[in-house]
Amino acid sequence: MPRQPRLDVPGLLQHVMARGIERRKIFLDDNDRKSFLERFAIILEETQTQCYAWALIPNHFHLLLRTGPTPLSKVMRRLMTGYAVTFNKRHKRAGHLFQNRYKSVICEEDPYLLELIRYIHLNPLRASLVKDLKELDKYPWTGHSAILGRRKNPLASAIKEPKSGLTNQTTPSQKERNLYPVKFMKMKSEVYPVGPEDRSGAHLTRAQSEIILADSTIQDVLLNFGETKKTAQKRYREFVVKGIKQGTREDLQGGGLVRSAGGETAGLLGRKAEEREKGDARILGSGEFVNEALRKAGEDWEKGKKKKIPLEQLIRTVASHFDLKEASIVSASRKGEVSEARGIICYLAVNELGYSTAEVAHALDMRRVSAGQCVTRGEKLLDTKVALRDKFIN
């Protein structure tokens, strides 16, 4: 059975993971990592997406995000497609960089925000990229060192550096605001009494400075640990220490009730509370949260993607793009373009329009298992052909 469509609910936390194809490395050196973070920083600011935790491992990455007005799918598409193009050009390679699509799990904030921040930031230690916490404290390829203040926040410095069009002053001039397409947030001093340090080491309150979203997000994290920066950083580190012995935590991976519901999320909404507690594989949280997240996602689905068009119309549109006859698509032909068109139809019908694989199989005169395989094939095709994806997916 093909994977369920991702849930994308604005304002909710999402733990996002992506891995290199065949578990190959996606970061070969520090220049790769810097390139990824610079791109990521700009995308976060321009889309007003918050990143509470991140970790770059040689063959995969972890992000803990809260999206704003821009859907997660568009944020990740910009990040992964742009980085893959740069990586391939730099290393003189071609083909896929990432293994299929990214994985995302919606997370309930109160019980899991801090747990996930700690879990993600301990990834380099679990992967033996650093030998101990002391080394992790200064490790540049996870957000932990930035929260402690041991290193500059790369998600903020990529925006602040002069090459990005901004000077090093704390408050950008009006001219710089007009020239640089990034939204700055003005924070209230009562939210956090001790703000970021300027270049001379003096402290500024949030009322005295305008800071970009990446810096304000770190301050939001520290607010959970204390009222002053120094105290909060100390308590945050103590909290991280306690998580070292926990190792890999299966309880932070999402639920699985969707499998017993036959893959249909609609079947979850009417289940008993004790059953809902098992959760959805795409959601990490209590049964009540699972229910509410599914309802919110359902509302967005109805307003957006789940405006079904007839399958016949979809087949006709894709056939026209490939300059094929509709009859060839529903035939047993295995020609390259026919196979590609069939894969795209299956992917769009199942993951974008909400049709079941049985309905798609019937429309294309194929077996249900074959339709499921076509979904995967179509997804891979659209991941590599950006223009084609943009044509069919808004």
C-alpha positions, 0 to 999 in steps of 0.5 A: 500500500502506498504511503499516506499523504503527508499532513500539513497543519499550519502552526503545529510542530513538525519533526522532519527527516530526510535521508540520502539515497541508498543511505549515501552521504548528502554532506561530504564536507563543511562547505556542503553543510554551510551551503545547506544552512545558508539556503535553509536560513533564507528560506526560514526567514522568507517563509516565516518558518520557525526551526527549534532544533536541527542536526546535520548527519552525513547521510541525513538531517533532522529538523523541528519546524513550525510553519507559518503561512507557507506550507511545509511541502513548499518549504521542503521542496525549495530546500531539498531541490535547491540543495540537490542542484547545488550539491550535484553541480559542486561534486560533478554528479547527476541523479537523485540525492535524497531517498524518496520524499522527506518524512514528517511527523506532526507533534503535540507541543506541550509534552514533546517540544523540549523532548524533541529539541533534546533528542534531535540535538543529541543526534551527533553524539548518538552517531559518534560524530562527537565523543562527549557532551563537551565536544557537542557544546561547540559542534557547529552542525547542530542547533545545540551550540547556538542555544548555549551561545557557544557558537553564532547561530548559523540560521541567523548569521547567514541573514546578517552577514554583509554578503546577504545585503545587510550590515553588521548593525543590530537594527537594519536601516530602512534602505536595507529593509527595502532592498532585502526581501526578509521580514524582521520581527519586532519583539516586546521587552516583556517577552524576554528580559535579556536580549541578544548581545551586540558586537561590543558585548552589551545586552539589548532588550527585545524592545530595543532591537529588531531580530530575525526569526531564527534568533527569536526562536532560540530565545523562545526555547530558552524561555522554557528554562529560565528568566535570564539567558545565563540561567536558562542556558545552564538549565537547558544543558542540564536537561540535555545531559539527562537525555544522553542515557535514553539513546534512540527513543521509539516513543518519539517516532509517531503512532501506528493506528492508521495501519489498523484503520486500513490506511484511511484517516477518516476511520480514526475519528469515530474510534474510542478514546483508548484506541485513538491513544495509539495515534496515527503514524504521521502524528506524535501526541495524545489521542485527543491531539491526534483527533484534532490534528486530523480534523484540522488537516481535513479542513485544509484538505477540503479547502485545498487539494481534495477538490477531486477532478474526474480521473478521466480529466486527470488522464487526459491532462497528463496524456496531453503533456506527454503528447500521448493518446489516452488509449496508450496510457490505459494499455499494457504498453511499457514504453518510457513515456507511457510508464512515466505518464502512468506513474504521475497519474497514480501519484497525483490521484492518490497523494494529491487528489485523495483517490484510493489505489483501487479507484486508480487501478480501475481507471487505468485497467491495472492491478491494485498492487501495480497502481501502488507501485506506480505511485512510488514511481510517479513520486520519484519522477516528480522529485527530479523534474521540478518543472513537471511537479510545478505544473501539476502541484500548486 
